Amino acid sequence: MKATIPVSRIKTTLLVLFTLTLSCNTAEKSTEPATVAKLEELKSSLGISAMYDMYWLDSVSAELKKIPAEEVPLAMLSEANRDLGWRYCDIKAFGPATIYFIEAKELAELANDPFHLTEATLALGWMFHRFQASDLAFQYYNEALKASYAAENPNLKARAYHELAKTSLHANQYEQARKYANYGLQLGNVTNKSWIIQLQNDIGLSYLNDKKYEEARVAFIKAIEFAGDDLYAAGYVYGNLAITHMAEGDFNAAAKNLKRDFDISLQLADYPSAASSAIDLADCFT
């Protein structure tokens, strides 16, 4: 005798299949090409090197708010909000910048995207560090560090450790700064050497601020070795090495390194840094 399937069960099964099909179709249509293209256009405009003003940024903000979140990838929308936040920072409009960094963080969380979550959280940490709110800066940088491990991105990990070390320096927590910097230096597969240079420089600064000049010199010289032909990185480390020599009273050595910093700044057309180096250089002979 063949088993018969109740009609009610058949109806239930068909209903489930219909619902699944509908949800699949909805997922497939969750991004609209025209809307994605509009978002791409806005993102591109934010990346163009130009003189931004509040009026233009507010107009971009208005256009961004018109884009329905359900029609574009949330990670892309997070990135656009973060980029807009940085452009507001460029004109020192830090209130709107903070709002967009928070929005970027929330969108990245919804997207379950650890890479963009790390980037947005680092931006928030930078903002609070700038306003010397060390507790909040530490909070967001630690969140960013955790997200960077979820993203399995060594460069983001190194950057997060650098930001934690930098914030520790500003809080006069020199041993903690060295701890974070050394954690960053122990990472493997960091392809962006600028973070390695900055982490080594952080160690030098922690010793310099702690008045341990010999250890500072060793750390700065090692950072310069890491820098190699990276003129920008080598320049600011030469400046820190010069400050160390000045603190020790070795003005000849200080002048030598300040001259290197001055020459590199001119080569890079970084005239404010060149002027600062020239002033410090003059102090060596007065």
Secondary structure, 3 states (H helix, E strand, C coil): CCCCCCHHHHHHHHHHHHHHHHHHHHHHCCCCHHHHHHHHHHHHHHHCCCCCCHHHHHHHHHHHHCCCHHHCCHHHHHHHHHHHHHHHHHCCCHHHHHHHHHHHHHHHHHHCCHHHHHHHHHHHHHHHHHCCCHHHHHHHHHHHHHHHHHHCCHHHHHHHHHHHHHHHHHCCCHHHHHHHHHHHHCCCCCCCHHHHHHHHHHHHHHHHHCCCHHHHHHHHHHHHHHHCCCHHHHHHHHHHHHHHHHHHCCHHHHHHHHHHHHHHHHHCCCHHHHHHHHHHHHHCCC
